[in-house]
Amino acid sequence: MEKSGRPEKKRLFGLSLLLSILVLLLEATVALVVSIVYDVTQESPNAGGGGSAMFIFFLPVLAVFATAIAGALSVGLVFPTAWLSGVLGRRFGGREVWWWVPVVAGAVSLVIVAAVVALAGGAGAGAVALGWFLTTAALTVPALLWRSRRERIFTPVILWGVAAVVLTAVLGGVGLGTGVLKEYRPPALTSADLVGRWSDGHGGTLTFAADGRVTADAIDDDLGGWGHGDGEDDGDICTGQGTWTYEPGGGRWSQVADVRVDSCMYGTWNVGGTESRPTLYQYIGDPDSWDLYELTRTSEGP
C-alpha cells in the first residue's frame, strides 16, 4: 500500500515481538496490582507476612518466567491475531483496518475462555462475560501495536504502561484508605463470643463452657495430614476435656483461643471469618498455603 507516495515500512518481527512482550508484561503488572487490592478485601488467614517476603525473594525468577510466558503468548496468540486481522481486512475491504483486530481478538478470546471454563467445570455467566472482555482487551492492545507502523513507539508505550500501573495502585490505595473498598479484618471477639459448640462440619467439635472448661470430640489432631475429623483413618483424633482461655493479643490478627486438652497435641486456635460467621482455624502444613482446618460455631453457650 502507498501512503504519501512512499511504501509503509513494516517493523521487524523481532522488534514487534519485543513490543508485544513489553505490553503483556505491563498488562500483567496492572492485573497483579488489581489482584493484590482485591485479595486485601477478601477473607483470608493471617500468614504472618512471610508470603510477601518470599514473593520479593523470588521476584527475579518470576520476572524471567513471566517474560518467557509473554514471549510464548506473543508468538502463539498476538502475532496470529494481528496477521489474521490484516488478512481479513484486505479480503473483505481491500485494505487493513484497525477494527478487525478487536474482532479477531474477541473470537480468539472466546475460544480461550470456553476452554478454561470447560476445564474448570463451569462458571457463572457474569464471570464468563468479564473474563471474555478482559481477555479480549488484553489481546487487542499488543495486537494493535504489533501491526502499527509508527516509529519510536517503545518510549510512549513504557511511559503509558508505567502510568497505568501507578494509577491503578494509587486508585486501589485511595479506595482502601477511604473505605470505598473494605479491607478484610477478622471479627473482634470476646470470651463470651467463644462460649458454645464449634464444629468442623465432619463430626469434630469443640465445646467452650463459660467457666473455662472445654470438651473436644473427634477433633483432627494431625494437621500434617489431610484428615478433617471424620474419625476414619485420617490421623490422630483429639477427644477429651480440658481448659480454655481467650487471648486478645495486640489486635484482631493476633487474637487466639488457647485450648489445653491432655490428649491433644496443639491448643492455639486463630480467629477468622466474619462478624456474622466467625471461625476458629489451624493451618494445615505450610501457613503460606492458606490451607485451613476450620471450626464454625453451631450453637450458643448456655
Helices and strands as residue ranges (DSSP letters): E 2-3, E 6-7, H 13-41, H 50-57, H 59-73, I 74-78, H 79-93, H 100-120, H 125-147, H 154-178, H 191-194, E 196-199, E 205-208, E 213-220, E 237-247, G 252-254, E 256-261, E 268-273, E 278-283, G 287-289, E 292-300
